[in-house]
């Protein structure tokens, strides 16, 4: 095929990566909204995207911005409850197949570290692309990801090299 691939092919190829990024940034409940908003925005902007663009990095950048939008909207929306739920109660547990200890450890990371870990290790983006998304240097992105992974290894037993695993 010459030129750019169809938008449907892009969704099929990169949809799961974008969903992993959205889940890591906004949690399992708001991830679908962020994913949908990402691809709606991408669909509108796709005709102007250069043919040689890194589509995956472009989509992750859009997902990053949509996750910020979802987070802001959620923060403005009051939710009345009788009791404040525990962080990982049955009502807000991650979807099946997702390690709840890892989700909890990831959410406890500082924002830059969580984003750097998500973009590099979950989305598979190189540090230069992570730096472009986060607005810093490649070295800062690498450091944030390394610090985040170090914390995850110390606090989450199921991560290779983490506490409770064979070294």
C-alpha positions, 0 to 999 in steps of 0.5 A: 500500500502506498501512502498512509495506512487506513485509520481502521488498521491503525486502531487495530494495530495500536489500540491495545497499546493505547488502552494499556497506557490509558489504564495505567494513567487513569485507572481501569474505570476511566480507561475506556473513556480516555481510549475513545477520546484518544481515537476520536481526536486522532481520527480528526487529526489523522488526515494532517499527519505526515506519512512518515510520522511515528503513529504509535508515539503520536497516539500515546501523546494524544492518550496522555493529553486525554488522560489529563482531561479525564483526570481533571473532569473526574476531579471536578465531579463530586461523588457522594458516598456514605463511606470512603472505600479502601483503595483496592476494594472489590468495587474498584479492583482492576480487571481480571488478569491485571495484577492488583499489587502492581496496579497499587504500586504503580498508582503510588509512584509520583506522576512523572515516574508513573508516566515514564514507566507507562510510556516506556515499559507498557507502550514500548516507546523509546526514551526520546519519545517519552521525553517529548511527551513529558516535556523534558530531556531524554536523560530525565525520562530515562531517570524517571523510568529507572527510579519508578522501576526501582520503586516497583521492584522494591515494593511489588513482589511480582516484578522480576527483581522485586521483593520476595522473588528469586534474585 
